[in-house]
Amino acid sequence: MTMNIVGKTSMHSVVPSRSALQKRARRWVIKIGSSLLTQDGQRLDLSAMQNFVQQILQLRAEGIEVVLVSSGSVSAGKCHLGWAQKTTTAEERQAAASVGQSALIHAYENLLAEEGTHCGQVLLTRDNFRDRKRLKKTRSAIEMLLKMQVLPIINENDAIADPDNALGNNDHLAALVSNVWHADLMVLLTDQLGLFTVDPRARPDAEMITEGMAGDPRHERMAGGSGGTVGTGGMLTKIHAATHAARSGAATLIADGRIPDVLLRLRQGELLGTFLRSKKFDRKLRRDAWTGLQIINGQQRIIHPMLRIKNEVVAFYSETLPFTAIPIFNGQ
């Protein structure tokens, strides 16, 4: 961890670097866009899917918990139904989603079975996040799948979604899952390098934002419309999703999924794409840095476990971060 210390050491002077945040994150929500999982939006790209599966399994082998939010069901369904080039009605799109979701989860299951593991499908709508009981059921379903070493694969239930309960895009869904599951890091893989100051397709002088704070209003002005013709979300939806995810402490990474081994390289702390910090996650790592044994004026001090739990609860619901320590002498 990189620490910037000015003058007297204080808890708030411990500032984790972006690389340290990426390495320290233990719970990842990974969202993969349709453009990365399909061949021009017409059929599933099994080679690309296999590559992502292998990276995710490597992350899990390194102790990272992963929840996957996967797009691609509508594109796969339209291909199966022979509608790849057709402009569909809302009802036809729902049918395509139903057909395509089966194909999508079947492809993932086959790829994971080759590696000796399995996946579990969780289809959600906005209603799952409105009701407290349903929200708890959603979280418990994810936790149980992870406990059984099964990869949770989440998508919106487009087959039955309507304007009243639809989420609209999987960037927003990934942010809500990050909130419910208390993720450390939300990774949004897309076909764009990251957030630029202006649209790089129109302005060759555009500069990429490598790091910022989620919720910064300047990011909304920089983000344009949809990045492609396949997905339903663009850079603006990702900026909004980052703001939402940050409320529960999740940092966000927006990166190009076409970069070789992108997930593994992010895990190693490489500075790829755009990293949007969460103040709550930054504070959590500051607290963790102070939780371990310290030497202060020749005395060993440590955060009492019960006070630490109380602090975590308070920090989740408040912008303030209480800090209480008790002295420990002679190793007691």
Long-range contacts (C-beta under 8 A, 24 or more apart in sequence): 1-285, 1-289, 3-289, 11-286, 11-287, 11-290, 11-321, 11-323, 12-286, 14-285, 14-286, 14-289, 14-290, 15-282, 15-286, 16-282, 16-285, 16-286, 16-289, 18-210, 18-211, 18-271, 18-275, 18-277, 19-269, 19-270, 19-271, 20-269, 20-285, 21-185, 21-251, 21-275, 21-277, 21-281, 21-282, 21-285, 22-185, 22-253, 22-266, 22-267, 22-268, 22-269, 22-270, 22-275, 23-267, 23-268, 23-269, 24-184, 24-285, 24-288, 25-64, 25-184, 25-185, 25-251, 26-63, 26-64, 26-65, 26-184, 27-64, 27-65, 27-67, 27-181, 27-182, 27-183, 27-184, 27-185, 28-59, 28-64, 28-65, 28-66, 28-67, 28-183, 28-184, 28-185, 28-186, 28-187, 29-66, 29-67, 29-69, 29-174, 29-177, 29-178, 29-181, 29-183, 29-185, 29-186, 29-187, 29-245, 29-250, 30-56, 30-66, 30-67, 30-68, 30-69, 30-187, 30-189, 30-263, 31-68, 31-69, 31-70, 31-71, 31-170, 31-171, 31-173, 31-174, 31-186, 31-187, 31-188, 31-189, 32-68, 32-69, 32-70, 32-71, 32-72, 32-189, 32-257, 33-71, 33-170, 33-188, 33-189, 33-190, 33-191, 33-230, 33-231, 33-233, 33-257, 34-71, 34-72, 34-74, 34-75, 34-230, 34-231, 35-190, 35-191, 35-227, 35-228, 35-230, 35-231, 36-189, 36-190, 36-191, 36-257, 36-258, 37-70, 37-71, 37-72, 37-75, 37-104, 38-72, 38-75, 38-76, 38-79, 38-230, 40-230, 41-75, 41-84, 41-229, 41-230, 42-75, 42-78, 42-79, 42-84, 43-75, 43-76, 43-79, 43-84, 44-72, 44-75, 44-76, 44-79, 44-103, 44-104, 44-107, 46-107, 46-111, 49-107, 49-108, 49-111, 50-111, 52-189, 52-257, 52-263, 53-108, 53-111, 53-112, 53-115, 54-115, 55-261, 55-262, 55-263, 55-264, 56-151, 56-263, 57-112, 57-115, 57-117, 58-263, 58-264, 59-263, 59-264, 59-267, 60-149, 60-151, 62-267, 64-267, 65-146, 66-151, 67-142, 67-146, 67-152, 67-154, 67-177, 67-181, 67-183, 68-119, 68-151, 68-152, 68-153, 68-154, 69-153, 69-154, 69-155, 69-170, 69-173, 69-174, 69-177, 70-104, 70-108, 70-153, 70-154, 70-155, 70-170, 71-155, 71-170, 71-231, 72-100, 72-104, 73-97, 73-100, 73-101, 73-103, 73-104, 73-155, 73-158, 74-100, 74-158, 75-100, 75-230, 76-100, 76-101, 76-103, 76-104, 77-101, 77-103, 93-158, 94-158, 94-159, 94-160, 94-161, 95-159, 97-158, 97-159, 98-158, 98-159, 101-155, 101-158, 101-159, 104-155, 105-153, 108-151, 108-153, 112-151, 117-149, 117-150, 117-151, 118-150, 118-151, 119-150, 119-151, 119-152, 119-153, 120-145, 120-150, 120-151, 120-152, 120-153, 121-153, 121-155, 122-152, 122-153, 122-154, 122-155, 123-154, 123-155, 123-156, 123-157, 124-154, 124-155, 124-156, 124-157, 124-167, 124-173, 124-177, 125-156, 125-157, 125-160, 125-161, 125-165, 125-166, 125-167, 126-164, 126-165, 126-166, 126-167, 127-165, 129-176, 129-180, 135-180, 138-180, 139-180, 139-181, 142-177, 142-180, 142-181, 143-181, 168-232, 169-231, 169-232, 169-233, 169-237, 170-232, 170-233, 171-233, 171-237, 171-238, 171-240, 171-241, 172-233, 172-237, 172-240, 172-241, 172-244, 174-241, 174-245, 175-240, 175-241, 175-242, 175-244, 175-245, 175-250, 176-244, 178-245, 178-248, 178-250, 179-244, 179-245, 179-247, 179-248, 179-250, 182-248, 182-249, 182-250, 183-245, 183-248, 183-250, 184-249, 184-250, 184-251, 184-281, 185-250, 185-251, 185-252, 185-253, 186-241, 186-242, 186-245, 186-250, 186-251, 186-252, 186-253, 187-252, 187-253, 187-255, 187-263, 187-266, 188-238, 188-241, 188-242, 188-252, 188-253, 188-254, 188-255, 189-255, 189-256, 189-257, 189-262, 189-263, 190-227, 190-231, 190-238, 190-254, 190-255, 190-256, 190-257, 191-227, 191-228, 191-256, 191-257, 191-258, 192-227, 192-235, 192-254, 192-256, 193-255, 193-256, 193-273, 194-254, 194-255, 194-256, 194-272, 194-273, 194-274, 195-219, 195-222, 195-223, 195-235, 195-238, 195-239, 195-254, 195-274, 196-222, 197-222, 198-222, 199-224, 208-274, 209-274, 210-271, 210-273, 210-274, 210-275, 211-271, 211-274, 211-275, 211-276, 211-277, 212-274, 212-275, 212-276, 212-277, 213-276, 213-277, 213-279, 214-242, 214-243, 214-245, 214-246, 214-251, 214-252, 214-276, 214-277, 214-278, 215-242, 215-243, 215-246, 216-276, 219-276, 239-276, 242-276, 245-278, 246-276, 246-277, 246-278, 246-279, 246-280, 246-281, 247-280, 248-280, 248-316, 249-278, 249-280, 249-281, 249-284, 249-316, 250-278, 250-281, 251-275, 251-276, 251-277, 251-278, 251-281, 252-276, 252-278, 279-319, 280-315, 280-316, 283-315, 283-321, 284-312, 284-315, 286-321, 287-311, 287-312, 287-315, 287-321, 287-323, 290-323, 290-325, 293-328, 299-327, 299-328, 299-329, 300-327, 300-328, 300-329, 300-331, 301-325, 301-326, 301-327, 301-328, 302-326, 302-328
